[in-house]
């Protein structure tokens, strides 16, 4: 159920702590997504994995795995799950830099959103993104997320302050975007047959 052509999502486990630690302590990986760049010990990472990524009943965290090589390449989560209002926040990190710019983030987000909206019946998914992470903002807008707010000068990075942009996507918008995409693909297939 949680797969695309090139990847699948599997539940994140405590055994994933060491590979996550390599990503969490890589400044290049965390620069565009983490509020605090720090040199975490493996013990701190294991504690974070146990308490936050695996042990929090209000989150679902998945390892993004390249299906062909079975190599973990990143992590994606739904956090702050609010079952009453059917809302959650999404976070993603592609930890393996060789996979950057190749569409794996787009695929992983689509897989997770399909699961969240069409199987778990979430109403709204939100996210936060640093304003200087223009590639991520374009990706989220392409999927259908809309900018809903801005925390001005909320993160200090590379010697200056940057805004954090809040974005959101409703279930109806995601389904509508999928329907539009399916109809475009269908008409392209029909014209290719003629």
Secondary structure as the mmCIF struct_conf table of DSSP 4:
data_model
#
loop_
_struct_conf.conf_type_id
_struct_conf.id
_struct_conf.beg_label_comp_id
_struct_conf.beg_label_asym_id
_struct_conf.beg_label_seq_id
_struct_conf.end_label_comp_id
_struct_conf.end_label_asym_id
_struct_conf.end_label_seq_id
STRN STRN1 UNK A 3 UNK A 3
BEND BEND1 UNK A 5 UNK A 6
STRN STRN2 UNK A 7 UNK A 11
HELX_RH_3T_P HELX_RH_3T_P1 UNK A 14 UNK A 16
HELX_RH_AL_P HELX_RH_AL_P1 UNK A 17 UNK A 24
TURN_TY1_P TURN_TY1_P1 UNK A 25 UNK A 25
HELX_RH_AL_P HELX_RH_AL_P2 UNK A 27 UNK A 30
TURN_TY1_P TURN_TY1_P2 UNK A 31 UNK A 33
BEND BEND2 UNK A 35 UNK A 35
HELX_RH_AL_P HELX_RH_AL_P3 UNK A 42 UNK A 48
HELX_RH_PI_P HELX_RH_PI_P1 UNK A 49 UNK A 54
TURN_TY1_P TURN_TY1_P3 UNK A 55 UNK A 55
TURN_TY1_P TURN_TY1_P4 UNK A 57 UNK A 58
STRN STRN3 UNK A 60 UNK A 66
TURN_TY1_P TURN_TY1_P5 UNK A 67 UNK A 70
STRN STRN4 UNK A 71 UNK A 82
TURN_TY1_P TURN_TY1_P6 UNK A 83 UNK A 86
STRN STRN5 UNK A 87 UNK A 94
HELX_RH_3T_P HELX_RH_3T_P2 UNK A 97 UNK A 99
TURN_TY1_P TURN_TY1_P7 UNK A 100 UNK A 103
HELX_RH_AL_P HELX_RH_AL_P4 UNK A 104 UNK A 114
HELX_RH_PI_P HELX_RH_PI_P2 UNK A 115 UNK A 119
BEND BEND3 UNK A 120 UNK A 120
BEND BEND4 UNK A 123 UNK A 123
STRN STRN6 UNK A 124 UNK A 130
TURN_TY1_P TURN_TY1_P8 UNK A 131 UNK A 132
HELX_RH_AL_P HELX_RH_AL_P5 UNK A 134 UNK A 143
TURN_TY1_P TURN_TY1_P9 UNK A 144 UNK A 144
STRN STRN7 UNK A 146 UNK A 157
TURN_TY1_P TURN_TY1_P10 UNK A 158 UNK A 159
STRN STRN8 UNK A 160 UNK A 170
HELX_RH_AL_P HELX_RH_AL_P6 UNK A 171 UNK A 193
#
